[in-house]
Amino acid sequence: MDVAQYVGRVGTLAVALGVGTIIASNPGIASAESDSPAHHSNGSNPSPKSSIAKRHNLHKAQPNLTASHAPTADAQRVPNDTPSVAKRHQHGTVGSQAAPNAHLSKAASFDNPLSVPPRDHRTSVSRPVPIHAVRTDTASIVTTRAEAPALQAPVARSVTDTTPKIPTDSPIALAAAAWSRRTTTTEKSTTTSPAVASTVQKPTTATSLTTAVTAVSAVPTTVTATTTTTPTSKAISPITQLMNALTAIFGTSKAPGAGKPTVGAPDPDTGTVSGSLNFANKTGGTLKYSVSAQPTTGTVTVNTDGTYSFTPTQLARDTAAISAGTTNSTFKVTATNGRGDATVTVTVPIAPTVITGDSTAVFQDVFSNIAKGSTITLAQKTFYHSSVLRVEVAGLTINGNGAVLQATDDATSSVQILADNVTMNNLTLGANLTGPRYYAPEQHKLVVEGDHDTVSNVTINGSAGAGVYVSGAGWFTLNNITVNNSRADGIHMTDGAHDGVVNNPVTNGTGDDGVAVVSYISDGKPCYNITINNPIVNGTTWGRGISVVGGHDITYNNIAVSDTSAAGVYIASEPSYDTLGVNNVIINGGSVTSANTSTEVIHGAVMLYAGNPGQNLTNVTIENLSISETPTSAQRVIGMIHESGSSMSGIVFKDIDIDATTLPLAYTNEPATSYVATGITADGVSQEL
């Protein structure tokens, strides 16, 4: 039959737009029969009575459809001269009397597009049709009531719903329908039942879109039905489908396209880098540019033509000059044209400051101004500095990476860690190997004054003063420090330094003590709670091996001291330097070999000296120590001496093994009540001190 004759104005428009394929492919079923035997297949118009379409939906599990509201009065006024209509209505409803206009719901008719009603529902009333009344020439799309494919009943709304509707013939609906005509495809699915195998066309996404447009504009009628739902793909809301259709027709907003920026070479003098952002402007309008955030390493300027320039800070260039590898900066630029935006990330090189000879200014800029908590990895080369370098940024990590900082002037040769939580590692600090001894902080090679600082794997090659000078620092850690040829102590802890740990220090040829803890009365505070583990002292040109000269709660574990000018182990309060007394000091384990080689100093291998009046030595324990090769010029192996006004008490010698020697094992002016000696052997023989 000619579909266009039965679908009304909207249906005719749909066919004209090419939506007929979609309508025909929907599982809905419709047929019509006239009052006369003749069919109007040649274009003749059927009578009004026969043109009351026998349009209805056959649903597998929906034999009964009940209107959710009473029909209008106009709809009930069916002419008496249409008995066949009433008869068909009564015969076509099984087990219930449906309202005469139950099938006029636009929601229901939308579910089966072949049953689109005319605009005036009063002149055309659908009636259920008995299954046997369906024409045989539509058998290709009709199944029996028991075998009809199960379709989801449409969701309907009350006729009183006032939600705005999109007219079916609106430009939007017509555009969506036209789009559907271009893109509609159908997929056939065959369902076989024990009695009949029928083929039903499923609507595609495009079909659903067209359906959605009509459904939005339809006047809803609530339909109550018992439905068996066949599993389908996840539902897409009509609004979403409509928007998808409009997007496909009209396209998306033409936002700028992100291009690949070009990056030029840095200017050798200023370090400025220029380039082009290369955004694609798809609308042809004017692009506006903005930098998401200015980088901390420089300033970005973007021009209206899409070019940019980046000028690094002096700090960034100085950092690049001393850093390993290439240093870059990254920033983001966003372009917008009013319809959208796009962002690109630009990475530019930072041109390093050119260092010619002295690098003091470059290093000091970095050590004073780099961001807190930063990490800098030095280039693996030798840098020369003529002035003191001061690390003033808290939390800075300096990874030396094998680099060398070589001082060129003894008077200002120091590198000083003044901030807290600084970490320094894998670095060599150098100074002249010969020259006069210096005493000021500016002349000690490495000074540590901050709290919670850690220095690891650092080598000191030459120092005008001490190799490492810890002054007043707390909770510090020194790991694997090697000091070669310092003109003063190798590692010197003073000025109330406390709560520190020194692990595995090595000193070679120091000008004074190898490792020393010294507390001066003038400091106003003693050093305390310091532990030195596994110290190795290989020779001193002057001074002792390990020492505690004022302080309390100091421990040395597993010492290895050899070839010292004075005593290998020295615990004292000294009048010449006005130092504090000593309390609770432990020397536990290790060896002293060839100590006190100088003929000008008479100490012995181990020396306890209470020399400063009022500054006593108390609670000192030396244990598990072996002593060997003490020269005869030392005149004794162990010495305990006090001066007038000072004293010793609580001194313990325990398990001391002395090799064969002709020297007296001990010399003391202390009363026997001042000390206890047990486990003393000489050449394997038990001895008394």
C-alpha positions as CSV (number, residue, x, y, z in Angstrom):
1,M,0.0,0.0,0.0
2,D,1.1,3.6,-0.4
3,V,2.3,4.5,3.1
4,A,2.1,8.3,2.4
5,Q,-1.7,8.0,2.1
6,Y,-2.1,6.9,5.7
7,V,0.4,8.9,7.7
8,G,-1.0,12.4,7.5
9,R,0.9,15.7,7.0
10,V,3.8,14.8,9.3
11,G,4.1,11.4,7.8
12,T,4.1,12.8,4.2
13,L,6.8,15.2,5.2
14,A,8.8,12.4,6.8
15,V,8.6,10.4,3.6
16,A,9.6,13.4,1.6
17,L,12.6,13.9,3.8
18,G,13.6,10.3,3.5
19,V,12.5,9.1,6.9
20,G,10.2,6.5,5.4
21,T,13.0,4.0,5.6
22,I,13.2,4.5,9.3
23,I,9.4,4.3,9.8
24,A,9.1,1.2,7.7
25,S,11.9,-0.5,9.7
26,N,10.2,0.1,13.1
27,P,8.6,-3.0,14.6
28,G,5.2,-1.2,14.6
29,I,2.4,-2.7,12.4
30,A,-0.4,-1.0,10.6
31,S,-3.1,-2.0,8.1
32,A,-6.2,-0.5,6.7
33,E,-9.4,-1.7,5.0
34,S,-12.1,0.2,3.4
35,D,-15.9,-0.3,3.6
36,S,-15.9,-1.5,0.0
37,P,-14.0,-4.5,-1.4
38,A,-12.0,-2.3,-3.6
39,H,-8.6,-1.0,-2.6
40,H,-7.4,2.5,-3.4
41,S,-4.2,1.5,-4.9
42,N,-4.3,3.9,-7.9
43,G,-4.3,7.1,-5.9
44,S,-8.0,7.4,-5.3
45,N,-9.0,8.8,-1.9
46,P,-10.7,6.4,0.4
47,S,-14.0,7.4,2.1
48,P,-13.7,9.1,5.4
49,K,-15.3,6.1,7.1
50,S,-12.8,3.7,5.6
51,S,-9.9,6.1,6.1
52,I,-10.3,5.8,9.8
53,A,-7.1,3.9,9.9
54,K,-6.9,0.5,11.4
55,R,-3.6,1.5,12.8
56,H,-2.4,-0.1,16.0
57,N,0.7,-1.5,17.7
58,L,1.0,-5.3,18.1
59,H,3.3,-6.0,21.1
60,K,4.2,-9.5,22.0
61,A,3.3,-9.1,25.7
62,Q,0.8,-6.3,25.3
63,P,-2.6,-7.8,24.3
64,N,-4.4,-5.3,26.4
65,L,-3.8,-1.6,26.2
66,T,-5.8,0.6,28.6
67,A,-6.0,4.3,28.3
68,S,-4.8,6.2,31.3
69,H,-7.5,8.8,31.0
70,A,-11.0,9.1,29.5
71,P,-11.3,10.1,25.9
72,T,-12.5,13.6,25.1
73,A,-16.1,14.1,24.2
74,D,-15.3,14.9,20.6
75,A,-13.3,11.7,20.3
76,Q,-16.3,9.7,21.5
77,R,-18.7,11.1,19.0
78,V,-18.2,8.5,16.3
79,P,-20.9,8.6,13.5
80,N,-23.5,5.9,13.7
81,D,-22.9,5.1,10.0
82,T,-19.6,3.4,10.9
83,P,-20.7,0.2,12.4
84,S,-17.7,-1.7,11.0
85,V,-15.5,0.6,13.1
86,A,-17.3,-0.2,16.3
87,K,-17.4,-3.9,15.4
88,R,-13.7,-4.0,14.8
89,H,-13.1,-2.2,18.0
90,Q,-15.1,-4.7,20.0
91,H,-13.6,-7.7,18.3
92,G,-10.0,-6.4,18.4
93,T,-9.9,-6.0,22.2
94,V,-9.5,-9.3,24.2
95,G,-10.6,-9.3,27.7
96,S,-11.1,-5.6,28.1
97,Q,-12.9,-2.6,26.5
98,A,-10.3,-0.1,25.6
99,A,-11.3,3.5,25.2
100,P,-12.0,4.4,21.6
101,N,-9.0,6.7,21.3
102,A,-6.5,4.5,23.2
103,H,-4.4,4.2,20.2
104,L,-4.4,7.9,19.4
105,S,-1.6,8.6,21.9
106,K,1.2,10.4,20.1
107,A,3.6,8.6,22.4
108,A,2.1,5.3,21.4
109,S,1.9,6.2,17.7
110,F,5.4,7.4,17.9
111,D,6.6,4.0,19.1
112,N,5.2,2.7,15.8
113,P,5.6,5.4,13.2
114,L,3.2,3.9,10.7
115,S,0.4,4.8,13.1
116,V,1.0,8.6,13.1
117,P,-2.4,10.2,13.6
118,P,-3.8,13.1,11.7
119,R,-3.6,16.5,13.4
120,D,-7.4,16.6,14.1
121,H,-7.9,13.5,16.4
122,R,-11.6,14.0,16.3
123,T,-11.9,13.0,12.7
124,S,-9.8,9.9,12.8
125,V,-10.0,7.2,15.5
126,S,-7.8,4.1,15.7
127,R,-9.5,0.9,16.7
128,P,-7.8,-2.4,17.6
129,V,-8.0,-4.8,14.8
130,P,-8.5,-8.5,15.2
131,I,-5.4,-10.4,14.2
132,H,-7.3,-12.4,11.6
133,A,-8.4,-9.2,9.9
134,V,-4.9,-8.1,9.0
135,R,-4.4,-8.2,5.2
136,T,-2.4,-11.0,3.8
137,D,-0.4,-8.6,1.6
138,T,1.3,-7.3,4.7
139,A,2.4,-10.7,5.9
140,S,6.0,-9.9,5.4
141,I,5.9,-7.6,8.4
142,V,3.2,-9.1,10.5
143,T,3.3,-11.9,13.1
144,T,0.6,-13.5,15.1
145,R,-0.3,-12.0,18.5
146,A,1.5,-14.9,20.3
147,E,4.7,-14.5,18.2
148,A,5.0,-10.7,17.8
149,P,8.4,-9.4,18.9
150,A,8.4,-8.0,22.4
151,L,8.9,-4.3,22.4
152,Q,9.3,-1.9,25.2
153,A,6.1,0.1,25.8
154,P,6.6,3.8,25.3
155,V,6.9,5.9,28.4
156,A,3.9,8.3,28.3
157,R,3.0,11.4,30.1
158,S,-0.4,12.8,31.1
159,V,-2.1,15.0,28.6
160,T,-2.0,17.7,31.2
161,D,1.8,17.8,31.0
162,T,2.8,21.3,30.2
163,T,6.4,20.7,29.4
164,P,7.4,22.6,26.2
165,K,7.4,20.4,23.1
166,I,9.4,20.8,19.9
167,P,6.9,20.8,17.0
168,T,7.4,17.9,14.7
169,D,7.6,20.3,11.8
170,S,10.0,22.7,13.5
171,P,13.3,23.6,11.8
172,I,15.2,21.6,14.4
173,A,13.1,18.5,13.9
174,L,13.2,18.8,10.2
175,A,17.0,19.2,10.3
176,A,17.4,16.2,12.5
177,A,15.2,14.2,10.2
178,A,17.2,15.2,7.2
179,W,20.4,14.2,9.0
180,S,18.8,10.8,9.8
181,R,18.0,10.4,6.1
182,R,21.6,10.8,5.3
183,T,23.0,8.5,8.0
184,T,20.3,5.9,8.6
185,T,21.2,2.3,8.3
186,T,19.3,-0.7,9.4
187,E,20.2,-4.0,10.8
188,K,18.1,-7.0,10.4
189,S,17.6,-9.5,13.2
190,T,15.7,-12.8,12.8
191,T,13.8,-14.3,15.7
192,T,12.6,-17.9,15.3
193,S,9.7,-19.2,17.3
194,P,8.3,-22.8,17.3
195,A,5.5,-21.7,15.0
196,V,6.7,-18.9,12.8
197,A,10.1,-17.4,11.9
198,S,9.7,-13.7,11.2
199,T,12.2,-11.0,10.4
200,V,11.9,-7.7,12.1
201,Q,14.1,-4.7,11.4
202,K,15.6,-3.0,14.5
203,P,16.0,0.7,14.6
204,T,19.6,1.9,14.5
205,T,20.9,4.8,16.5
206,A,20.0,7.2,13.7
207,T,16.4,5.8,13.7
208,S,16.2,6.3,17.4
209,L,17.3,9.9,16.9
210,T,14.5,10.6,14.5
211,T,12.1,8.9,16.8
212,A,13.5,11.0,19.7
213,V,12.8,14.2,17.8
214,T,9.1,13.2,17.3
215,A,8.8,12.0,20.8
216,V,9.9,15.3,22.3
217,S,7.3,17.1,20.3
218,A,4.4,14.6,20.7
219,V,1.4,15.2,23.0
220,P,1.8,12.4,25.6
221,T,-0.9,9.9,26.6
222,T,-0.3,7.6,29.5
223,V,-0.6,3.9,28.4
224,T,-0.7,1.1,30.9
225,A,0.4,-2.2,29.7
226,T,2.0,-5.5,30.8
227,T,5.4,-5.6,29.0
228,T,8.1,-8.2,28.5
229,T,11.3,-6.3,27.7
230,T,13.9,-7.7,25.4
231,P,17.4,-6.7,26.5
232,T,18.7,-3.8,24.5
233,S,21.7,-1.6,24.5
234,K,22.0,1.2,27.1
235,A,19.3,3.8,26.5
236,I,20.3,7.3,25.3
237,S,18.0,10.1,26.4
238,P,16.1,11.8,23.5
239,I,17.7,15.1,24.4
240,T,21.2,13.6,24.1
241,Q,20.3,12.1,20.8
242,L,18.9,15.4,19.6
243,M,22.1,17.2,20.6
244,N,24.2,14.5,18.9
245,A,22.1,15.1,15.7
246,L,22.5,18.8,15.8
247,T,26.3,18.5,16.4
248,A,26.5,16.2,13.4
249,I,24.6,18.7,11.2
250,F,26.0,22.0,12.4
251,G,29.4,20.9,13.7
252,T,31.1,21.7,17.0
253,S,32.4,25.1,18.0
254,K,35.6,25.9,16.2
255,A,38.1,26.2,19.1
256,P,41.7,27.0,18.3
257,G,43.9,24.1,17.5
258,A,47.1,23.5,19.6
259,G,50.1,23.6,17.4
260,K,53.8,22.7,18.0
261,P,55.7,25.7,19.3
262,T,59.0,26.6,17.8
263,V,61.9,27.5,20.1
264,G,64.8,29.7,19.0
265,A,68.4,29.8,20.3
266,P,69.0,31.9,23.5
267,D,70.5,35.3,23.1
268,P,74.2,34.9,24.3
269,D,74.0,38.2,26.4
270,T,70.5,38.2,27.9
271,G,69.6,34.5,27.5
272,T,66.2,35.5,25.9
273,V,64.6,32.8,23.9
274,S,62.0,33.6,21.2
275,G,59.6,31.5,19.1
276,S,56.1,31.0,17.8
277,L,53.2,29.3,19.5
278,N,51.6,28.1,16.2
279,F,48.0,27.8,17.3
280,A,45.6,27.0,14.4
281,N,42.7,29.5,14.3
282,K,39.8,27.6,12.8
283,T,37.3,30.5,12.8
284,G,39.5,33.1,11.3
285,G,38.8,35.5,14.2
286,T,41.3,37.1,16.6
287,L,43.1,34.9,19.1
288,K,43.8,36.1,22.6
289,Y,46.7,34.7,24.5
290,S,47.4,34.2,28.2
291,V,50.2,32.6,30.2
292,S,48.8,30.2,32.7
293,A,51.5,31.0,35.3
294,Q,54.7,32.8,34.9
295,P,57.6,30.4,35.4
296,T,59.8,31.1,38.5
297,T,62.8,31.0,36.3
298,G,61.9,33.9,34.1
299,T,59.3,36.1,32.4
300,V,57.2,35.2,29.3
301,T,55.8,37.7,26.9
302,V,53.3,36.7,24.2
303,N,52.6,39.0,21.3
304,T,49.3,39.4,19.4
305,D,50.7,37.6,16.4
306,G,51.3,34.4,18.4
307,T,55.1,34.8,18.9
308,Y,56.6,34.8,22.4
309,S,59.8,35.6,24.2
310,F,61.2,34.1,27.5
311,T,63.8,36.0,29.5
312,P,65.4,34.0,32.3
313,T,66.3,35.4,35.7
314,Q,69.9,35.9,36.7
315,L,69.4,33.2,39.3
316,A,68.2,30.8,36.7
317,R,71.2,31.5,34.5
318,D,73.6,31.2,37.5
319,T,72.0,27.9,38.5
320,A,72.3,26.6,35.0
321,A,76.0,27.7,35.0
322,I,76.9,25.4,37.9
323,S,74.4,22.6,37.2
324,A,75.0,19.3,35.4
325,G,73.3,18.8,32.1
326,T,71.0,21.2,30.3
327,T,68.6,23.3,32.4
328,N,65.2,24.1,30.9
329,S,62.1,26.1,31.8
330,T,58.5,25.1,31.0
331,F,55.4,27.3,30.8
332,K,51.9,27.0,29.3
333,V,50.1,29.4,27.0
334,T,46.3,29.4,26.3
335,A,44.7,30.8,23.2
336,T,41.0,31.6,22.9
337,N,38.8,32.9,20.1
338,G,35.5,33.3,22.0
339,R,34.2,29.9,21.0
340,G,36.8,27.7,22.7
341,D,40.4,27.6,23.8
342,A,43.5,25.5,23.5
343,T,46.7,25.2,25.6
344,V,50.3,24.4,24.6
345,T,53.3,23.7,26.8
346,V,56.5,25.3,25.8
347,T,59.9,24.1,27.0
348,V,62.8,26.5,26.5
349,P,66.5,26.2,27.4
350,I,68.1,28.4,30.0
351,A,71.3,29.9,28.8
352,P,73.9,29.6,31.6
353,T,75.9,32.5,32.9
354,V,79.4,32.4,31.3
355,I,82.0,31.8,34.1
356,T,85.4,33.0,33.4
357,G,87.8,32.0,36.1
358,D,86.3,32.8,39.5
359,S,82.8,31.5,40.2
360,T,82.2,33.1,43.6
361,A,79.4,35.4,42.5
362,V,77.5,32.7,40.6
363,F,77.6,30.2,43.5
364,Q,76.7,32.8,46.1
365,D,73.7,33.9,44.1
366,V,72.5,30.3,44.0
367,F,73.3,29.5,47.7
368,S,71.5,32.7,48.8
369,N,68.5,32.9,46.5
370,I,67.5,29.5,45.2
371,A,64.1,28.3,46.5
372,K,63.9,26.5,49.8
373,G,64.0,22.8,49.6
374,S,65.6,22.8,46.2
375,T,68.1,20.3,44.9
376,I,71.0,21.3,42.8
377,T,73.3,18.8,41.1
378,L,76.7,20.4,40.2
379,A,78.5,19.9,37.0
380,Q,81.3,17.5,37.3
381,K,84.1,20.0,37.1
382,T,86.4,22.2,39.2
383,F,85.0,25.6,40.2
384,Y,87.2,28.2,41.7
385,H,86.1,30.7,44.4
386,S,88.1,33.6,45.9
387,S,85.7,34.5,48.7
388,V,83.7,32.7,51.3
389,L,80.7,30.8,50.0
390,R,77.7,30.8,52.4
391,V,74.8,28.4,52.1
392,E,71.8,30.4,53.4
393,V,68.8,28.5,52.0
394,A,67.1,26.1,54.3
395,G,66.4,22.6,53.0
396,L,68.8,22.9,50.1
397,T,70.3,19.7,48.8
398,I,73.7,20.1,47.1
399,N,74.7,17.0,45.1
400,G,78.3,17.6,44.3
401,N,78.3,14.9,41.7
402,G,82.1,14.7,41.9
403,A,82.6,18.4,41.5
404,V,85.4,20.4,43.2
405,L,85.1,23.7,44.9
406,Q,88.7,25.0,45.1
407,A,89.6,28.1,47.2
408,T,92.2,30.4,45.8
409,D,92.6,32.7,48.8
410,D,93.4,31.2,52.3
411,A,92.0,34.1,54.1
412,T,88.5,33.6,52.6
413,S,88.6,30.0,51.7
414,S,85.6,28.7,53.7
415,V,82.4,27.1,52.5
416,Q,79.8,27.6,55.2
417,I,76.5,25.9,55.8
418,L,74.5,28.4,57.8
419,A,70.9,27.3,57.2
420,D,69.0,24.4,58.7
421,N,68.2,21.1,57.0
422,V,70.9,21.4,54.4
423,T,72.3,18.3,52.8
424,M,75.6,18.2,51.0
425,N,77.1,15.1,49.4
426,N,79.6,13.8,46.9
427,L,81.7,16.9,46.8
428,T,85.4,17.8,47.2
429,L,86.4,21.1,48.9
430,G,90.0,22.2,48.2
431,A,92.4,24.8,49.5
432,N,96.2,25.3,49.3
433,L,98.0,22.4,50.9
434,T,100.7,24.6,52.4
435,G,100.9,27.9,54.2
436,P,100.4,29.3,57.7
437,R,97.7,28.1,60.0
438,Y,94.6,30.2,60.2
439,Y,92.0,30.3,63.0
440,A,89.0,32.3,61.9
441,P,85.7,30.7,60.7
442,E,86.4,32.2,57.2
443,Q,89.5,30.0,56.9
444,H,88.1,26.6,58.0
445,K,87.3,24.7,54.8
446,L,83.8,23.5,55.7
447,V,81.8,25.2,58.5
448,V,78.5,23.7,59.8
449,E,76.3,26.0,61.9
450,G,72.8,25.1,61.0
451,D,70.6,22.5,62.8
452,H,69.7,19.2,61.2
453,D,72.4,19.5,58.6
454,T,73.8,16.4,56.9
455,V,77.2,16.2,55.2
456,S,78.1,12.9,53.5
457,N,80.9,11.6,51.3
458,V,82.7,14.9,51.3
459,T,86.5,15.1,50.9
460,I,88.6,18.0,52.2
461,N,91.8,18.5,50.4
462,G,93.8,21.1,52.2
463,S,92.5,23.7,54.6
464,A,93.9,26.9,56.0
465,G,92.3,26.0,59.4
466,A,90.2,23.0,60.4
467,G,88.9,20.6,57.7
468,V,85.4,20.5,59.2
469,Y,84.4,23.0,61.8
470,V,81.0,22.3,63.6
471,S,80.1,25.4,65.5
472,G,77.0,25.4,67.7
473,A,75.1,23.1,65.4
474,G,72.5,20.6,66.7
475,W,71.3,17.3,65.5
476,F,73.9,17.2,62.8
477,T,75.2,14.2,60.9
478,L,78.6,13.8,59.3
479,N,79.0,10.6,57.2
480,N,82.2,9.4,55.5
481,I,84.1,12.6,55.8
482,T,87.7,12.5,54.7
483,V,90.1,15.3,55.6
484,N,93.5,15.5,54.1
485,N,96.3,17.9,55.1
486,S,94.3,20.5,57.2
487,R,96.5,23.0,59.0
488,A,94.3,22.7,62.2
489,D,92.1,19.9,63.4
490,G,90.6,17.5,60.9
491,I,87.1,17.6,62.4
492,H,86.5,20.1,65.2
493,M,83.2,20.4,67.1
494,T,82.8,23.3,69.4
495,D,80.7,26.3,70.7
496,G,78.0,24.1,72.2
497,A,77.6,21.7,69.3
498,H,75.2,18.9,70.4
499,D,73.2,15.9,69.5
500,G,75.5,15.0,66.6
501,V,76.6,11.8,65.0
502,V,79.9,11.4,63.1
503,N,80.2,8.2,61.2
504,N,83.4,6.8,59.7
505,P,85.5,9.9,59.6
506,V,89.0,9.6,58.2
507,T,91.8,12.2,58.7
508,N,95.2,12.1,57.1
509,G,98.1,14.3,58.1
510,T,96.1,16.9,60.0
511,G,97.9,19.9,61.5
512,D,96.3,19.3,64.9
513,D,93.9,16.8,66.4
514,G,92.4,14.3,64.1
515,V,88.8,14.4,65.6
516,A,88.1,16.8,68.5
517,V,85.3,17.9,70.8
518,V,86.3,21.2,72.5
519,S,84.2,23.3,74.9
520,Y,85.6,26.7,75.8
521,I,84.4,28.5,78.9
522,S,84.0,31.7,76.8
523,D,81.4,29.9,74.7
524,G,79.1,29.8,77.8
525,K,77.9,26.3,76.9
526,P,79.5,22.8,76.6
527,C,79.3,20.4,73.8
528,Y,77.2,17.3,74.6
529,N,75.5,14.2,73.2
530,I,77.9,13.6,70.4
531,T,78.9,10.1,69.2
532,I,81.8,9.4,66.9
533,N,81.7,5.9,65.3
534,N,84.7,4.2,63.6
535,P,87.1,7.2,63.4
536,I,90.4,6.6,61.6
537,V,93.2,9.0,62.3
538,N,96.3,8.5,60.1
539,G,99.0,10.8,61.4
540,T,99.1,14.3,62.8
541,T,101.8,16.9,62.3
542,W,100.8,18.4,65.7
543,G,98.2,17.5,68.2
544,R,96.4,14.3,69.3
545,G,94.5,11.6,67.6
546,I,91.0,11.8,69.2
547,S,90.2,14.2,72.0
548,V,87.5,15.6,74.3
549,V,88.7,18.9,75.8
550,G,85.6,20.0,77.7
551,G,82.1,18.6,77.3
552,H,79.8,15.9,78.5
553,D,78.2,12.7,77.2
554,I,80.7,12.2,74.4
555,T,81.4,8.7,73.1
556,Y,84.0,7.3,70.6
557,N,83.4,3.8,69.4
558,N,86.0,1.6,67.7
559,I,88.8,4.1,67.1
560,A,91.8,3.5,64.9
561,V,94.5,6.0,65.7
562,S,98.1,5.9,64.5
563,D,101.2,8.0,64.1
564,T,100.1,11.0,66.2
565,S,102.4,13.8,67.3
566,A,101.0,13.8,70.8
567,A,98.6,11.3,72.6
568,G,96.5,9.0,70.6
569,V,93.6,9.5,73.1
570,Y,93.4,12.9,74.9
571,I,90.8,13.7,77.6
572,A,91.4,17.1,79.3
573,S,90.5,20.5,80.6
574,E,93.2,22.9,79.6
575,P,94.2,26.2,81.3
576,S,95.9,27.6,78.3
577,Y,92.7,27.6,76.2
578,D,90.4,28.0,79.3
579,T,88.3,24.9,78.5
580,L,85.5,23.4,80.5
581,G,85.8,20.1,82.4
582,V,84.7,16.7,81.3
583,N,82.0,14.4,82.4
584,N,80.6,11.1,81.2
585,V,83.0,10.4,78.4
586,I,83.5,6.8,76.9
587,I,86.2,5.5,74.6
588,N,85.1,2.0,73.7
589,G,87.1,-0.3,71.5
590,G,89.7,0.1,68.9
591,S,93.4,0.6,68.7
592,V,96.2,3.2,69.3
593,T,99.4,2.6,67.4
594,S,102.6,4.6,67.5
595,A,101.2,7.5,69.4
596,N,103.1,10.5,70.8
597,T,105.9,10.5,68.3
598,S,107.0,14.1,69.1
599,T,109.9,14.4,71.4
600,E,108.7,17.9,72.4
601,V,105.5,16.6,74.0
602,I,105.3,14.1,76.8
603,H,101.9,12.5,76.8
604,G,102.0,8.8,76.3
605,A,99.6,6.8,74.1
606,V,96.6,7.8,76.4
607,M,96.5,11.0,78.4
608,L,94.0,12.3,81.0
609,Y,94.7,15.8,82.1
610,A,92.8,18.0,84.6
611,G,94.7,21.2,84.1
612,N,92.2,24.0,84.4
613,P,91.5,24.9,88.0
614,G,87.9,24.1,88.9
615,Q,87.3,22.1,85.7
616,N,87.5,18.5,86.7
617,L,87.5,15.2,84.9
618,T,84.7,12.8,86.1
619,N,83.3,9.5,84.9
620,V,85.6,8.8,82.1
621,T,85.7,5.2,80.9
622,I,88.4,3.7,78.5
623,E,87.8,0.1,77.6
624,N,88.5,-2.6,75.1
625,L,91.5,-0.9,73.7
626,S,94.8,-2.2,72.4
627,I,97.9,0.0,72.5
628,S,101.1,-0.8,70.6
629,E,104.4,0.7,69.4
630,T,104.4,3.6,71.7
631,P,107.9,5.2,71.3
632,T,110.2,5.5,74.3
633,S,110.2,9.2,73.9
634,A,106.6,9.2,75.2
635,Q,108.0,8.0,78.6
636,R,104.8,6.1,79.4
637,V,101.9,4.3,77.9
638,I,99.1,5.9,80.0
639,G,99.2,9.2,81.9
640,M,96.8,10.7,84.5
641,I,97.8,14.1,85.7
642,H,96.0,16.9,87.5
643,E,97.1,20.4,88.3
644,S,96.4,22.3,91.5
645,G,92.8,23.3,91.9
646,S,91.4,20.5,89.7
647,S,90.9,16.8,90.1
648,M,89.7,13.5,88.7
649,S,87.1,11.0,89.8
650,G,85.3,8.0,88.5
651,I,88.0,7.1,86.0
652,V,87.8,3.5,84.7
653,F,90.3,1.5,82.7
654,K,89.0,-1.8,81.6
655,D,90.3,-4.6,79.3
656,I,93.4,-2.7,78.0
657,D,95.8,-4.8,76.1
658,I,99.3,-3.3,75.8
659,D,102.0,-4.8,73.6
660,A,105.5,-5.7,74.9
661,T,107.2,-2.5,76.0
662,T,110.0,-1.3,78.3
663,L,107.9,1.8,79.1
664,P,106.1,2.2,82.4
665,L,102.5,1.2,81.8
666,A,101.2,4.3,83.7
667,Y,102.2,7.5,85.3
668,T,99.8,9.4,87.6
669,N,99.7,11.9,90.4
670,E,96.1,10.9,91.2
671,P,95.3,9.0,94.4
672,A,94.4,5.4,93.9
673,T,90.8,6.2,94.9
674,S,90.4,8.3,91.8
675,Y,90.4,5.4,89.3
676,V,89.8,1.7,88.8
677,A,91.9,-0.5,86.4
678,T,90.8,-4.1,85.6
679,G,91.8,-6.5,82.8
680,I,95.1,-4.7,82.1
681,T,97.6,-6.9,80.2
682,A,101.1,-6.3,78.8
683,D,102.3,-8.7,76.3
684,G,99.5,-11.0,77.4
685,V,100.4,-10.8,81.1
686,S,98.0,-9.2,83.6
687,Q,99.3,-6.0,85.1
688,E,98.4,-3.4,87.6
689,L,98.4,0.3,86.9
